[in-house]
Amino acid sequence: MLKEIEMRIGELADLTGVSTRSLRYYEQQGLLAPQRADNGYRAYDPLDAVRVTNIKELLDAGLTLEDVRPALEKGCLDAPLRQSPFCAEELDLATNRLATLDDRIAALQELRGRLAKHIDETVTTRPVVGED
């Protein structure tokens, strides 16, 4: 038997600030499994709202859905993030993601330095084509 319908997709979207399109995508990706009413409408309960809010928070922090999946599967997203202990996987994923970003930033800064040096050398040592 279907548990009491707590929310429809639009209500969950309004409550969590996540678009209905994203909610359908989360379902497609296996991150949400709403019940279905007899009329086929999705039916969400309060736990779905908590999970969606946590997923949104982790995505906003810079993680990906694939990063979030292990924490969800272990039940780490079943309570508000700020009110529950963190899962080691969540911290490991965030730490690894940060290290990857730091590496990319360093590579881009190095590339920027080379390009700035090239521009400086070009402007100071070479004449402009077409100058009289």
MOKA-V553432 format. One record per backbone hydrogen bond with DSSP energy under -0.5 kcal/mol. NH is the residue of the N-H (numbers start at 1). CO is the residue of the C=O. E is the energy in kcal/mol with one decimal. If there is no record, write none. Layout:
NH&CO&E / NH&CO&E
This chain:
6&4&-0.5 / 6&44&-0.7 / 7&44&-1.6 / 12&8&-2.3 / 13&9&-2.5 / 14&10&-2.4 / 15&11&-2.4 / 16&12&-2.3 / 17&13&-2.2 / 18&13&-0.7 / 23&19&-2.3 / 24&20&-2.4 / 25&21&-2.1 / 26&22&-3.0 / 27&23&-2.0 / 28&24&-2.6 / 29&25&-2.2 / 30&27&-1.6 / 31&26&-2.8 / 32&26&-0.9 / 35&43&-1.7 / 37&41&-2.6 / 40&37&-2.2 / 43&35&-2.7 / 44&7&-2.8 / 48&45&-0.7 / 49&45&-1.4 / 50&46&-2.1 / 51&47&-2.6 / 52&48&-2.8 / 53&49&-2.4 / 54&50&-2.4 / 55&51&-2.9 / 56&52&-2.7 / 57&53&-2.2 / 58&54&-2.5 / 59&55&-2.6 / 60&56&-2.9 / 61&57&-1.4 / 62&58&-0.5 / 62&59&-1.2 / 63&58&-2.2 / 68&64&-1.9 / 69&65&-2.0 / 70&66&-0.6 / 71&67&-0.5 / 71&68&-0.5 / 72&68&-2.1 / 73&69&-2.7 / 74&70&-1.6 / 75&72&-1.5 / 76&71&-2.5 / 77&71&-0.5 / 78&75&-1.3 / 83&80&-1.9 / 84&81&-1.0 / 91&87&-1.7 / 92&88&-2.8 / 93&89&-2.8 / 94&90&-2.3 / 95&91&-2.7 / 96&92&-2.7 / 97&93&-2.6 / 98&94&-2.4 / 99&95&-2.2 / 100&96&-2.3 / 101&97&-2.2 / 102&98&-2.7 / 103&99&-2.2 / 104&100&-2.2 / 105&101&-2.9 / 106&102&-2.4 / 107&103&-2.2 / 108&104&-2.5 / 109&105&-2.6 / 110&106&-2.2 / 111&107&-2.3 / 112&108&-2.7 / 113&109&-2.3 / 114&110&-2.0 / 115&111&-2.3 / 116&112&-2.8 / 117&113&-2.3 / 118&114&-2.2 / 119&115&-2.4 / 120&116&-2.5 / 121&117&-2.8 / 122&118&-2.5 / 123&119&-2.6 / 124&120&-2.2 / 125&121&-1.8 / 126&122&-1.5 / 131&128&-1.6
